[in-house]
């Protein structure tokens, strides 16, 4: 059984980071504490604000660099909403997303609840690594046609 995120010690998190090939600095452990072992979608700005809320000092550059390393090493996923908005997803299992364009909220869609068919022919020498779908939503109430 997975412990609640607050139950994991710094040593647990350091071991997890090492297991993914990440050097466990104090700042990386604090960022991992926020993201790992729970389902959450956060922007880099959210991570920066939350990791520093209790008086810690983790620079914005460290947050951005750490999120990039975590994504590269498979600890989190980057979800590119648009060219100006990237959300970091702690759920690394294959899945898709609903994105509410009005509220900015991102919700998981379990992979088994939808299928993608009819992929185009792949360029020579390539193979599919994965398919991620973002379904963009907005309120349907009182829309003018």
C-alpha positions in Angstrom: 0.0 0.0 0.0 1.4 3.4 -0.9 1.7 5.8 2.0 0.1 9.2 1.9 2.4 11.8 0.4 3.0 13.5 3.8 4.1 10.1 5.3 7.1 9.8 3.1 10.4 10.8 4.8 13.1 12.8 3.1 15.1 9.5 2.9 12.1 7.8 1.1 12.1 10.6 -1.4 15.9 10.6 -1.8 15.8 6.9 -2.5 13.1 7.3 -5.0 15.0 10.1 -6.8 18.2 8.0 -6.8 16.2 5.1 -8.2 15.3 7.3 -11.2 18.9 8.5 -11.7 18.3 11.9 -10.0 20.7 13.4 -7.5 18.6 14.1 -4.4 19.4 17.7 -3.4 17.4 19.3 -0.6 15.5 21.4 -3.1 14.7 18.4 -5.3 13.4 16.5 -2.3 11.0 19.3 -1.4 9.7 19.5 -5.0 9.3 15.7 -5.0 7.5 15.9 -1.7 4.9 18.1 -3.4 4.4 16.1 -6.5 5.2 12.4 -5.9 2.7 9.8 -4.5 -0.4 11.8 -5.2 -2.4 12.7 -8.3 -1.9 16.4 -9.0 -1.6 18.8 -12.0 0.5 21.9 -11.3 2.3 24.5 -13.4 5.9 25.5 -12.6 4.5 28.7 -11.0 2.2 26.6 -8.8 5.2 24.4 -7.7 7.3 27.5 -7.1 4.6 29.1 -4.9 3.7 25.9 -3.0 7.2 24.7 -2.3 8.2 28.2 -0.9 5.0 28.8 1.1 6.4 27.7 4.4 9.5 29.7 4.3 11.7 27.5 2.2 13.8 29.1 -0.5 13.8 27.3 -3.8 14.6 29.6 -6.7 12.4 29.8 -9.8 15.2 28.5 -11.9 15.7 25.5 -9.7 12.0 24.7 -9.9 11.9 24.9 -13.7 15.2 22.8 -14.0 14.0 20.2 -11.5 10.7 19.8 -13.2 12.5 19.2 -16.5 14.8 16.6 -14.9 11.8 14.9 -13.2 10.0 14.7 -16.5 13.0 13.5 -18.4 13.6 10.7 -15.8 9.9 9.6 -15.8 8.9 10.9 -12.3 6.3 13.2 -13.8 4.8 14.0 -17.2 4.7 17.3 -19.0 1.3 18.2 -20.5 1.6 20.9 -23.1 -1.7 22.7 -23.0 -0.6 25.4 -25.5 2.8 27.0 -26.3 2.5 29.2 -23.2 1.1 26.7 -20.7 2.8 23.5 -19.5 1.3 21.5 -16.6 3.2 18.9 -14.7 1.3 15.7 -14.0 2.3 13.4 -11.3 0.3 10.5 -12.9 2.8 8.8 -15.1 0.5 6.0 -16.2 -0.8 6.2 -19.7 -3.9 8.4 -19.8 -5.5 11.4 -21.5 -6.9 14.7 -20.2 -9.9 17.0 -20.2 -8.9 20.7 -20.2 -11.4 23.3 -19.2 -10.4 26.4 -21.3 -12.5 28.7 -19.1 -11.2 27.6 -15.7 -7.8 26.2 -16.6 -8.5 22.9 -14.8 -7.0 19.7 -16.1 -8.7 16.3 -15.3 -7.4 12.8 -16.0 -9.2 10.5 -18.4 -8.3 6.9 -17.9 -6.7 5.4 -20.9 -9.1 2.4 -20.9 -12.2 4.7 -21.3 -11.2 5.8 -24.8 -9.4 4.6 -27.8 -7.6 6.4 -30.7 -7.8 4.8 -34.1 -6.6 5.7 -37.6 -3.1 7.0 -36.9 -1.4 8.3 -40.0 1.5 6.3 -41.5 4.6 6.8 -39.5 7.8 8.2 -41.0 10.3 5.5 -41.9 12.4 4.4 -39.0 10.0 5.5 -36.3 7.5 3.8 -33.9 4.7 5.1 -31.7 6.0 5.9 -28.2 2.6 6.9 -27.0 -0.5 8.9 -27.8 -1.8 11.7 -25.5 -5.2 13.3 -26.1 -6.3 16.6 -24.6 -10.1 17.2 -24.9 -10.7 20.9 -24.6 -14.0 21.9 -22.8 -16.0 25.0 -22.2 -19.4 25.7 -20.6 -22.2 24.9 -23.0 -24.8 27.0 -21.1 -26.2 29.9 -23.0 -23.8 29.7 -26.0 -24.9 31.7 -29.0 -24.9 29.7 -32.2 
